[in-house]
Amino acid sequence: MKTKSFSNNFYLLLISLVSAMGGLLFGYDWVVIGGAKPFYEIFFAIENSPGMQGWVMGSAILGCLIGVTIAGSLSDKYGRKPLMIIAAITFTVSAIGTGAVNDLNWFIFYRIFGGIGIGIASNLSPMYIAEVSPSHVRGKFVSINQLTIVLGILAAQFVNWLIAEPVVPGENILETWNGQMGWRWMFWAEVVPSALFFILIFFIPESPRWLATKLQYGKAENILSHIGGKEYAKKEIESIKTVISATKEKLNIRMLFQSKIPGILLIGIVIAAFQQWCGLNVVFNYAQEIFAAAGYGVSDILFNIVVTGVTNVIFTFVGMYTVDKLGRRSLMLFGASGLAIIYIIMGICYYLNITGMAVLIMVVLAIACYAMTLAPVTWVVLSEIFPNRIRGMAMAVSTFSLWVACFVLTYTFPLLNSGLGAYGTFWLYGIICILGFVFIKIKLPETKGKSLESIEKELTS
């Protein structure tokens, strides 16, 4: 019996890891541009054009919005696997194209194209894992997607560091290997994991819950048997049938506005936006500016970025361990309140011109708090709270909200930092965290240990 249980868990882990490779590519593609930035900007002669620099950095978000838009309805119609295959192809083509071009417009085109892959992967990978995972371990397994995202971020930081040759003060970067080829290889390195993702997707099953919505109960039950055994499979299929039989209406976007669905959708939209507007991601996007304002030099900044990346990975493991023990709601409340306190202290440090180690410690604490709470748990909650039949569409709307919020955060940070100063900016993020705490306290139910079907009944009844 134990051998059978181990076999089931191993199978679940394998298919979850394959799906979560979409998260790894999401993280890598999102961060790799930061290491290439000092070199491609000089290559394309935009080092003195802040507007164009911002457009190049943010162009991938446009692709994300496109990817999220197509992922929801298409995955509900054609299945989760075909869309993940499209994401893998998109990542591969984007990685090759971005590194190969000599024209800025084509560079931006491939960044947008890669963003489409990010949008699809950020929507489908956690949703697929939620749909194949038993309720008692679902939080832990969906959190694997966040783990692979932070591993992708760390991999990009590490690859960038390995590829870039030391910069000699005063040298013409355009004439160096970094300026001509180094930044290209940073993007090309993504081809290896994206090609592997493409191959491995063919070896995992389609989502059993999606198959069930298409009345393919035999296939769905067979997959669930591999995951949790025959008794588990029969129980899950009966539960799914009960929910499906109560919803005979043909899948349509109008279903998002019926009964109690708008209220559930509002929870998803706000939580997704809050994960970005809590402000932590500016630490990764604008690490150079944040640490420079704290008095660090270039070499120290590069070291600090690695420190933040390692912290991100370590505390994601903590989040994975606690999400099924402490619950989703309690972790999100802890994350919102913890970040609010840390931001207030960070603002005080900047306001009083306290620099150096004090700011680094606060940044590391903020990343630790975020990595074990809001970062992974948001994806867990979004993958759980929506009814089976419209999960793809509803997840897409929430993920669209997340990427719009990400764009607003990324675009406004330089403006806020200039207008309010570093202290005012982090105090503003602290206020947002307090508001997020209040919303979660009032609106978000606990979903720990409940099947997707029981969650659906609870939220829609």
Secondary structure, DSSP 8 states (H G I E B T S, - for coil): -HHHHHHHHHHHHHHHHHHHHHHHHHHHHHHHHHHHHHHHHHHTT-TT-HHHHHHHHHHHHHHHHHHHHHHHHHHHHH-HHHHHHHHHHHHHHHHHHHHH--SHHHHHHHHHHHHHHHHHHHHHHHHHHHHHS-GGGHHHHHHHHHHHHHHHHHHHHHHHHHHS----TT--GGGSHIIIIIHHHHHHTTHHHHHHHHHHHTTS---HHHHHHTT-HHHHHHHHHHHH-HHHHHHHHHHHHHHHHT--S---GGGGGSTTHHHHHHHHHHHHHHHHHTSTTHHHHTHHHHHHHTT--HHHHHHHHHHHHHHHHHHHHHHHHHHHHH-HHHHHHHHHHHHHHHHHHHHHHHHTT--THHHHHHHHHHHHHHHHTHHHHHHHHHHHSS-GGGHHHHHHHHHHHHHHHHHHHHHHHHHHHHHHHHHHHHHHHHHHHHHHHHHHHHH----TT--HHHHHHHHH-
